[in-house]
Every structure is written in C-alpha cells, then in structure tokens.
C-alpha cells in the first residue's frame, strides 16, 4: 500500500468547545444565502485562543442575518471593531476582537441533546490599534450596495501571535 501525503498539512486546530473569553482573528467571510424569511446571511470564520493562553488554537464560525430583527448582532461586532456604519464586511478580515462565548444546549434532529458555543458579546482588541481603520464604504444610490472608499493596507507581525 502506498500513501501520498504531499501537500497535506498537519492541523492541530480544534473547533471551539468551551465557554469563556477568547481573542479571535477574523479569518474568512462567506456569503451564506438567505434565511427562510428572505433575509440575506453571511458567516465569519474566526481563529483564536482563550484570553491569557497561546494554545490550543480554536476555530469558530458565527452566522449573521441581515434582517431588521437581527441587525443588532452585526452592530455589536461593528462597534467592537470600531467600524464605520457603512462598510464592506470583507474589511473585517485580519482584524482582532475579544469574544465572550457562552454554551447553549439544544435538541438535535434525532432527539438527543447537543451543545453549541455562541458569542454573547464582543469587545475591542488593542491589536487593531496598529492596523489602518476600516474604511467607510459609499452606498450606490441605485441598488443600495456599498462601494469601498479606500483599500486599507494591513500589516500584521505574524511572529507575535500563534495564529
């Protein structure tokens, strides 16, 4: 038997599996379609560590709905990132935030109990002080979409953090 592992990386990352306070870096943005009510939604993927530690490195995903009843969740993150009120969500990538995570139990489709870990609140992280501010985007009057006013240069000292 021959096994070829060329190009395969060893990953020590684990999905967030506990409540607490975490330093997260926004790693990725994904458009996530629409809710049953027709509201657009997106996901942000985070990588981070529990505050005061350097390992293990946790992965976490949060889903946001762009509906009138759920804009407050987006507003909380926006405030914690010191973002303007009109912005491109992609500009959050590479930014840092402190997340206060809680656990919630729920009933799975098969009737068993599961536990989910969700961010209850967000706080500003001072690692963003060395980054350029998130630019305000201009909205197109015809279709209400946002257009960036400038493209920020993000410089991060990769040696100072474990992810």
Secondary structure, 3 states (H helix, E strand, C coil): CCCCCCCCCCCCCEECCCCEEEEEEEEEEEEEEECCCCCEEEEEEEEEEECCCCCCCEEEEEEEECCCCCHHHHHHHHHHCCCCCCCCHHHHCCCEEEEEEEEEEEECCCCCEEEEEEEEEEEECHHHHHCCCCCCEEECCCCCCEEECCCCCCCCCHHHCCC
